[in-house]
């Protein structure tokens, strides 16, 4: 597969971040944090991943959602997609959560 993939073939990883993870002022800071996190993370696996970091105002929506060409796919389908690029879904999600924690800590210190 030739990289980088066109936008419509990339896996979109939509991550919803809860305001509470930013502390008591989280609801005031969440929009700014998501913009900051988006910039920091968008380079990771950018050849085949499109990141979307947004606030999670509705807890009924999943924390992480996967899409291809604006169509939601299952976690199993995302695992198959990532496997094509020698990535394991569990390790991919763990890595992302570690980065997110680092970004939260960095953001809340400033």
MOHU-V442364 format. One record per residue. N is the residue number from 1. RES is the residue in one letter. NEAR is the number of other ideal C-beta (glycine too) atoms within 10 Angstrom. D_LAST is the distance of its C-alpha to the last C-alpha in whole Angstrom. Layout:
# MOHU-V442364
[[N/RES/NEAR/D_LAST] [N/RES/NEAR/D_LAST]]
This chain:
# MOHU-V442364
[[1/X/8/41] [2/X/6/40] [3/X/9/36] [4/X/11/34] [5/X/16/36] [6/X/8/36] [7/X/9/34] [8/X/9/36] [9/X/13/37] [10/X/20/33] [11/X/23/32] [12/X/19/29] [13/X/22/27] [14/X/17/25] [15/X/21/23] [16/X/18/22] [17/X/20/19] [18/X/14/19] [19/X/19/17] [20/X/11/17] [21/X/15/15] [22/X/18/12] [23/X/11/13] [24/X/9/15] [25/X/10/13] [26/X/17/14] [27/X/13/17] [28/X/11/15] [29/X/17/12] [30/X/20/14] [31/X/12/15] [32/X/11/12] [33/X/20/11] [34/X/19/15] [35/X/12/15] [36/X/17/12] [37/X/21/14] [38/X/14/17] [39/X/12/17] [40/X/17/15] [41/X/20/18] [42/X/14/21] [43/X/9/22] [44/X/13/23] [45/X/20/27] [46/X/14/27] [47/X/11/31] [48/X/17/32] [49/X/23/29] [50/X/18/27] [51/X/21/24] [52/X/15/23] [53/X/22/20] [54/X/16/20] [55/X/16/19] [56/X/18/22] [57/X/11/24] [58/X/7/27] [59/X/9/27] [60/X/5/31] [61/X/11/29] [62/X/13/29] [63/X/13/25] [64/X/14/26] [65/X/16/29] [66/X/22/31] [67/X/16/33] [68/X/16/35] [69/X/12/36] [70/X/7/35] [71/X/9/37] [72/X/13/35] [73/X/17/36] [74/X/9/37] [75/X/12/35] [76/X/10/38] [77/X/14/38] [78/X/23/35] [79/X/16/36] [80/X/11/39] [81/X/19/37] [82/X/22/34] [83/X/11/37] [84/X/10/39] [85/X/15/36] [86/X/6/36] [87/X/18/33] [88/X/12/33] [89/X/16/32] [90/X/10/31] [91/X/10/29] [92/X/20/27] [93/X/17/26] [94/X/11/25] [95/X/14/23] [96/X/19/21] [97/X/13/20] [98/X/10/19] [99/X/14/17] [100/X/17/16] [101/X/11/15] [102/X/11/13] [103/X/18/11] [104/X/18/10] [105/X/9/9] [106/X/12/7] [107/X/16/6] [108/X/14/6] [109/X/6/4] [110/X/5/0]]
